[in-house]
Amino acid sequence: MVVIPVTALGVLHNAAWTRWKRDTAYGATALFPNMHGGRLSADGVQALLNKYVAKAREHCISLRSKRVSPHVLRHSAAMELLQAGVDCSVIALWLGHEAMETTLTYLHAHLELKESALAKLKPYERAKAERFRPSDRLLEFLNAL
């Protein structure tokens, strides 16, 4: 079972949704039921997403060239959390990853994050390069070799 945190408003909406679908959708007990009231399968989620993405593409031209999948939506949500300053360990918990390494490969930082990291660095101040001049003692030592 995957646990997903929700806001207080989300809890209220979920309760209302649950009551409505129980009363209208074949007595469904699943949060997102299929047409028979059972749990929605991964294929069912993909089919619904494809249906609504096709509708959205009719009105949103930029969406026509984009690939949309449940994984892309999950990745986008994780990137939004990262951009909002949420720690990677919290994002890993939210995504249900057991290993932090999984999350780190999943969250390849985008350009704005990289630019903000670079902006935090102080410029390197190099001393003016001068020609090396050995001391008399060093020259005596080297001549004695």
Secondary structure, DSSP 8 states (H G I E B T S, - for coil): -------HHHHHHHHHHHHHHHHHSTT--SSSB-TTSSB--HHHHHHHHHHHHHHHHHH-GGGGGS---HHHHHHHHHHHHHHTT--HHHHHHHHT-SSHHHHHHH----HHHHHHHHHTS--------------HHHHHHHHH-
